[in-house]
Amino acid sequence: MKIRNFGIIVAAAVVTSMSACKEQKRIDMAQVSELEKGIPKIIPSVATIHTIQKDDYSMVKIIIGDPAFYNAPEDKRKADAVKIGQLVISVAGADNCLTKGVLVVTKDTRSDTEMPADAMELDMKIDSLNKAAGK
């Protein structure tokens, strides 16, 4: 009998967590603006920023044009990508459905494509950041 009750509690928790995610809305224009204003505080040399969110709200991709950051040491690029991930989580709010974040870096400050020819993808560690925040 105790196992059955535990199963019901677990099932209720899963349904509750899934329904919270279904309530999440797309990152709106005000939030995109907040993100795009916050990124130069992390990467001051950034020249262009373009933000894309997947239709099911699970993934965000931020494309930046910045030759200096593109050529920065790998550990700096990775650390700053995680800082941008923290910014994304902060702006999206606690009820976000994000599981993945990708920072795409290009040297081309005029590129407006999702995947520039010289694209370098960096993981923003969104899933780990959400878990660390207790989500």
N, C-alpha and C positions, 0 to 999 in steps of 0.2 A: 504493500500500500504506500509506503514512504517513497519508493522509487517512482510510482505513478505520479504522486504529487510533485516530485522533483521535475519530472518530465513536463508536467503542465506549467510549472513555473518557468522552466527554460523556454518552452514554446511561447509563452506570453512575453517573455523578455525579447525573444527574436522578433516577434510580430511588432512589438512596441518600437524596437530600434529600426526596423524596416519602415514603419509608418512615419517615423520622424524624418527619415531620409526622403521619403516621397513628398514631404511638405516643402522640401528645399526648392528654392527657385534659382533660376540662372543668376549668375553674378551680374548684377544690373550695372547700368552705365555709371552711376555714382560710385559704385565699388570699383569698377574698372579704372575710373579716374583716380580714385584713392590709391589703387595699386600702382598706376603709372606715375603718380607723383611721389610714391614711396621708393620706387626702384632707384632713382638717382641718388637717394640718400645712402643706398647700399653700394651702388656702382656709379660714382659721380661722372665718369666719362661717357656714359651711355648716350648715344645719339638718337636712336629710334627705338620705340617700344610698340609691340602689337600683341594684344591678348586675345586668345581664342578659348572658349569652353565647349567641351563635347556636349552633344545634345542631351545625353542622359545625366549631365552634371557631374560625372565621375572623374573627369580629367580636365585640367587646365594646361594650356600651352602658352608660354610667353616667349615671343621672338624679339631679341634685341640686336641692334646693329651697333657694334662697338669694337673697332680694331684693337684698341689698347687692351680691353678685357679679353678679347679673343686670344691675344698673345701673352696674357698673364700666366703665371705658374698654375699648373693643374690643381694643386691644393687650394689656392686662392679661389679659382673658378668654382670648385666643388663647395667650398665653405660659403661663398656668396650665393650660390644656387639654393643652399639650405636656408640661408637668411631670407631669401625671397620666398621660399616655401613657408616660412614662419609668417611673413607678411601676408601671404595669400590666405592662410588659415585665420589669421587675425581679422582680415577684411571680410572673408566669407562668413565668419561666425561659427559658433559651436555646432549648429545644426547642419553643417555642410555635408554633402555627399561625396566629397572629393576623396579619391583613392590614389590618384596619380597626378603628378605635376612635372612638366618638362620645361626646362629653360633652353631655348634654342639660341645659340650665339652665332652671329655672322660678322665678318669684317665689313660687309657691304652695308653702309648706312642708308642706302636707297632701296634696299630689297623690301618688297611687300608680299613675298610668297611665304607659305607655311613652312616650306622646307628649302631654304636657299641652297645653292650648289655647294657652298663651303660650310654648311651647317655643322655645328658641334652641339650635340644634345647632352644636357646635364640633368640629372635627377634631382628634383627639389625635395625628395623624401617626404612627400605629403602623407603617405600612409603611416610612416613612423612617427611623424609629428602629431598626427591625430591620435595615435595610440598613446603617445607620451602625455597628451592632454587629457587622457581618460575617455576618449571617444571609442 
